[in-house]
């Protein structure tokens, strides 16, 4: 299992948002750190096939990002996820499952399983507009897992989660990463410090660091702030 990013570039008129990034991803958790405006979301949207790169390629086990087969193995939670407020949690997951091509019986089974996994089984029959921010975020994580993705891309996934929910989320991600490539972006250094096997750092569109947690001696946040002018927000 390998996700290959080769010289990936995105340019908007006179601004280079992502500058010739090359990476190889395998099973495990990759934490992508960077201040707002570093290019993280642009990079991840290209990995999902939502944005077309100006240059470079993305492929998973030889399947190009533009191919439908690539989307079949992809799960994505964007930073600003759209919900249907009058849907119940279960209705929402069934709707998303239909968009992802799951059969009805499979969709119902998977939705129940995921509501339990993200601790929303008691709220599955309630309308999404009654959910707290943390509950909506957990529902977003559930929809990203509907198709058992081999590549799971999470953009600021812990936004709105309380400390207890963060611990539950970290445990969930650690379990998923045994069989998947998990890439999560955040500006909260402590999230990455506790979850990620691999650390990536972006600054002004460039990949300025890649390595394992063991490659960084001492405190990750201090390293981040010192080396790259990172900003804890």
N, C-alpha and C positions, 0 to 999 in steps of 0.2 A: 504494500500500500504506500503510494508516494504521490504527493501533490507537488508539482514542479512549477515554479515561477521563474521566468527567464527574462531579465532586462525589462521588467514591467515599468511602463512610463505613462503618466497622464499629464497633459499640458492644456491649460486654459489660456488662450491668447499669450500674454507675456508672463504667466505664472506657471511654474512646474510644480504640480501638487504631489506627484509621485515620480521619483527620479531614478530610473534604471535599477530597480530592485530585483535581485536574484536570490531565491531561497528554495530549499527542498524540505518539505514537511513529511514526517512519518507519524505513527501512532503516538499520542501523548498530548499534553496541554502546552500550548504556546501562548504566552502572555505578551501582548503588544502594548507597550507603554509610549506615551507621548502627550505633550500638552495639547490643548485644543488648537486646531489649525496645523498640526504636525503632518497631516495627510493620512491618518489612520483610517478614517471612515471611507475616504476615496479608495484607498488600497483594498479595504474589505469589500466594498461594493463592486470592484473589478473582480475580486475572487469569486463573487456570487454571480457574475455575468450580468449584473444590472447596468454597470457602466462599461462602455467599450474603451479599452486602452488606446492611447496614442501610438504606443509601440510596445513590443514584447509579447510573450505568450504565457498562457496558464493551461496546465493539463493535469488530469488525475489518472494515473495508470495508463497514460497514452490517450485518454479521452479529452478532447479540447473543450474549453469552458463554454463554447457556443453550442456544443452538442447537447441534445435532450437527455442523453444518458448521464451527462455530468450533473444536470439538475436533479436527476433521480437519486443521487447519492448525497445531496446537499441539504443541510438544515441551516436556517438563518434567522437570527433575531436582530432586527435593525434597532438603532438607537431610539428612534421615534416610531413605535409600532402602532398601527391603526387598528382599533377595535370597533365592533358594532355594539353600541351601548345597550340595545334592547335584546341582543342575543343572550342566552344563558351561557355559562362557561362551556357546558357540554355541546350546545348548539354551535358555538364558535369553533370548537375543535372538529366537529363533524363537517362543518362548512369548509374548513381549511383542509381536512382530509380528502374531501371530494375534489378540491382544486389540485391536490397532489396525486389524484388518481387512485385512491384507495377504494376498494369495494365497501358496501355499506356494513356488512357483518364485521369485516376487518376493522373498519373505521370505529365502530361502536366499541369493540374490544380494546382497541388501542387507546381510544379517548378515555375510557374508564381506567385503564392501566396508568395512563399519564397523569390524570387528575389525582390519583392516589400517590403517584411518585412525587408530585410537587405539592402534596398536602392540601389539595383543593377538592377532595372527593365530597366533603360536606357542603361545598359551595357550588358544585357543578350545576345545580338546578336554579341558581340565583342569577339575576341579570348582571352583566359585566359592569353596568353603570353603578352598581352598588359596591363594587370591589374597591379595596384600598389600592394605593400605588404599588405596594409590594405584591398583592394578589394578582394584579394585572401583569406584572413582570413575570411572575411564576407561570401564568397562563401563556405568556409569550414564549417562555422556555419550553413549555409543553408542546406548543404547536410546532416548534422547531424540531422536535423529536419524533413527530408523527410517522415519518417515512424511514425510521431507523437509519439516520444519515451516517455515512462514512466520513463526511467533512461537516463539522458543526462550527458555524461562524457566529459569534456573539459580540455585538457592539455595545459596550457599557452595560453588561448584563446585570450588574448588582445595583443599578440605580433604583432607589425606592425600597430596597430591602433593608429590614432592620438587622441588628447584629446576629440574632438567632437564625434568621432566614439566610444570612450570608454563610453561616457555618453549614447549614443544610445544603445550600447551593454548592459550596466547595466540595462537600462529600459526593454530591450527585455528579459533578464534573469529573472528579477523580475516577468514579466508577465508569462513566461513559468513555473516558480516554483510554481505557484498556483495549477497546475495539475500534476507536475512531481517532481522527485528527481533530482536535479542538483548538480553535484560534479565538481568543477573546481579547478585545481591546478595552483599555481602561485608563483613566488618569489617576486611579486610586492604587498607589504602589503596594499597599498591604494586601490587596486582592491577589495580585500577581505573585507576591512573595510566598503566599500560602498555597497557591494552586498550581503554578506553572512549573513544568519540567524544563522548559526552554524560555528564555527571556529575549524579546526583541524590543529595540527602542528606535523610534523614529523622531527626526527633527527636521523641519523644513523640507519635507518630502523625501528625505534620504534615510536609509537604514544606517544608524550610527553605532549600533551594537547588536550582536547576536551571540548567544552562548547559553550555557546551562547556569542554574542558580549557583552551582559550585565554582563557576568561573569568577564570581564576584565575592571578594572577601569582605566580611563585615556586613553592615547595614545596607540593604538594597536602596532604600529611599535616599540615604546620604550619597550613595554612588550616583544615583539618577540625577539628583539635584546638582551635584558637583560637576559631573561630566557633561551634562547636556542641558543644564538650565531648566530642568523639569520643574513643573509647578503643581504642587498638591492643591487640589481645589475642594 
